[in-house]
Amino acid sequence: MRSLMSLLLILCSSFLCNGSLFAQSTNAKSAAQKEVKVQPVSPHELSIADRVHVGQLPCELGASIRLTADANAPGYFNLQGKGYKYRMRPVATTTGAIRLEDEKAGAVWLQLANKSMLMDQKNGRRLADECAHPEQVAFAKDMKVNPPPALIDVNATSTQR
């Protein structure tokens, strides 16, 4: 009877060990399947990424954004806020604004000289506005002291020549 109990105990423990190994290999496969293939970022897009302000950025109405560079994928950024998380990559613009997109989610991060904003293109609304890195805050203060010329003034001087 003891030998039968010992045999049963050995079989059970063997089964449990094999089961946990199976679970570990299944979890490893699931993790590998969840890895997203990263599209390479062009040299021009990398130059855009170099100018992105990262860190905890306060926004209007007490909101904040956390923007971090992805150490494993140069040029990519992780953006988190209350209720959302996006994986962004730089996109070239004709205006000079820095633009990051999560194409799949439809999220767009626009960084101007004096502020940044997060937009949800799928639903046509802003998720966060007036977000500012300390460099942007300083630029905005300087704009108040030394405002840029009005568009009318610029056009008037260019037509007088």
Steps between C-alpha positions, in 0.01 A plus 500: 500500500785737585670432169174571317461830689864591428452422132184709491678789675789485252261497204303796635809707567636411157174607340498829691858578398428424136183706519687802636765462229223489243345813651837679495562411135144609410554834680831550316326434167222746589754768592686446174176526303414828676829659392424761238720510195670837498524677168842660461513876539668699222796731572272802444246363751783435748600866470140593585507260797812672635298821549207345689458624857469203736403470864195577709326791326226691683197592289194718544225410747742310725568225246849374424676290240799273546707474182802269501738389228503125434855384578451181296368672187674829412255759369199350679329649805254381761235753595279448804223705650190440705312224321725459197836364391651540155811390312604792283744547215611823328336614179645769273294819458521795264433752778799422720278383787615180665240230441485157661235247402354175620349415164313193624327688785457824305684711758713800402742696721585847370790687654528869420757744635271619781269204574404145409167325457365147461220436253277202433454509123251211495256691723604850393582639844789619714598275786749744652587861423742765621754234604837661555858397563709761690663606169155562352394700806808721460429546128136594572611760759746644248223522239299719738794737550618491137197409289565383144391740223138477392435329170369826355826678594707226340302513177506880490881514526546229239272676248672838548830369372 
